[in-house]
Each structure stands twice: as structure tokens, then as C-alpha cells.
Amino acid sequence: QVQLVESGGGLVQPGESLRLSCAASGSTLSITVMGWYRQAPGKQRELVATVDSGGNTNYGDSAKGRFTISRDNAKNTVSLQMNSLKPEDTAVYYCHVMTQFFYTYWGPGTQVIVSS
């Protein structure tokens, strides 16, 4: 079992930045991929970014060029630096991990609101 706790969400104005963090606990040695997904009201959950244990990253189209994912394997944390935020980035952001046996775990989510 892996437990995830997100932090860093909030209300920001368009063009501002925000940094999300997620701390994993429990069976963290089995984690392979860590990442972020988001879900806006009335929309499906979508990929924001992932990073594997080797540091290889993958970004969703909406995140490319503006968001940066990073991972600290020693601390079992994954962070998402979000720059140049837009109103359409408003969503609940979920931390996600996958283990070596392809089990997946989700955090409870953190709300990000981008509004003037």
C-alpha cells in the first residue's frame, strides 16, 4: 500500500505560478512512476505529467512548455512547478503513482483555481 498526500493548491491569478507537492509513504520502494493528473468540472481526468524512477518525463499537451515535474527518490516526493497559469488550468490535481507490479494509487486531490 502507498499513501499519497498532496499540498500546494490554491487560488492564483492568470500568469502566476504555483508549485504542487506530493509525499508518498508506505511501500515506497515499489514505486516506479510518479505523476500528476487533473480533472476540471465536467471533464475527464487527464494526464498532466509523469516521471519514472530514471527521471524520464512525459507531459500532457496542456502542460508542455509551462509545467515542470520533478522527483526526489530519496524523499519519495514528486513536485509540479506550474508557470504561466491560465484559467483553463483550473482543476483538481491528483498525485498518482504506479508500482512495479502495476498497482496504482491516487492522492485525495488538491484544488487549483486560476482566476482574476
C-alpha positions in Angstrom: 0.0 0.0 0.0 1.1 3.5 -0.8 -0.4 6.6 0.8 -0.2 10.0 -1.0 -0.6 13.5 0.4 -0.7 16.5 -1.9 -0.1 20.1 -1.0 0.3 23.5 -2.6 -3.0 24.1 -4.3 -4.8 27.4 -4.1 -6.1 30.4 -5.9 -3.9 32.3 -8.2 -4.3 34.9 -10.9 -3.7 34.2 -14.6 0.0 34.3 -15.4 1.1 33.5 -11.9 2.9 30.3 -10.8 2.1 27.6 -8.3 4.0 24.6 -7.1 2.3 21.3 -6.1 4.0 18.7 -4.0 3.1 15.1 -3.2 4.6 12.9 -0.5 4.4 9.2 -0.7 4.6 6.8 2.3 4.1 3.1 2.9 5.5 0.7 0.3 7.5 3.4 -1.5 10.3 1.1 -2.6 7.9 -0.5 -5.1 7.1 2.9 -6.8 8.1 3.2 -10.4 6.2 6.1 -11.9 5.0 9.2 -10.1 2.9 11.9 -11.7 0.1 14.3 -11.7 -3.3 14.2 -13.3 -6.1 16.8 -13.2 -9.8 16.9 -13.6 -11.8 20.0 -14.4 -15.5 20.3 -13.7 -17.5 18.3 -16.3 -14.4 16.9 -17.9 -12.5 13.6 -17.8 -9.3 13.2 -15.7 -6.3 13.9 -17.9 -2.6 13.5 -17.7 -0.5 16.4 -16.7 2.9 14.9 -16.3 4.7 11.8 -15.1 8.3 10.9 -14.2 9.7 7.4 -13.8 12.4 6.2 -11.4 15.1 7.0 -14.0 14.0 10.6 -14.4 12.3 10.2 -17.7 9.4 12.6 -18.0 6.2 12.7 -20.0 3.9 15.7 -20.3 0.3 16.2 -21.4 -0.2 18.7 -24.2 -1.6 21.3 -21.9 1.5 21.2 -19.7 4.2 21.2 -22.3 6.4 24.3 -22.0 4.7 25.7 -18.9 4.9 22.9 -16.2 7.9 21.0 -14.9 7.7 17.8 -13.0 10.5 16.7 -10.6 11.0 13.8 -8.3 13.1 13.2 -5.2 13.6 9.5 -4.9 15.3 9.8 -1.5 12.3 11.7 0.0 9.6 9.9 -2.1 8.2 13.1 -3.3 7.1 14.5 -6.6 6.5 18.1 -7.4 4.9 20.0 -10.2 6.0 23.6 -10.9 3.3 25.3 -12.9 4.1 28.6 -14.6 2.1 31.0 -16.7 -1.1 29.6 -15.3 -4.3 30.0 -17.3 -8.0 29.9 -16.2 -8.3 26.6 -18.1 -5.8 25.1 -15.7 -8.4 25.3 -13.0 -9.0 21.8 -11.8 -8.4 19.3 -9.0 -4.9 18.0 -9.3 -4.3 14.4 -8.3 -1.0 12.8 -7.4 -0.6 9.3 -8.9 1.9 6.6 -8.5 2.3 3.2 -10.1 4.3 0.4 -8.5 6.5 -2.3 -10.0 3.5 -4.7 -10.1 1.4 -2.1 -11.8 -0.7 -1.2 -8.8 -1.9 2.4 -8.9 -2.6 4.8 -6.1 -4.2 8.2 -6.1 -4.0 11.1 -3.7 -7.1 12.8 -2.5 -6.5 15.8 -4.8 -5.7 19.5 -4.3 -7.7 22.3 -5.9 -6.1 24.8 -8.2 -8.1 27.8 -9.2 -6.8 30.3 -11.7 -9.0 33.4 -11.8 -8.7 37.2 -11.8 
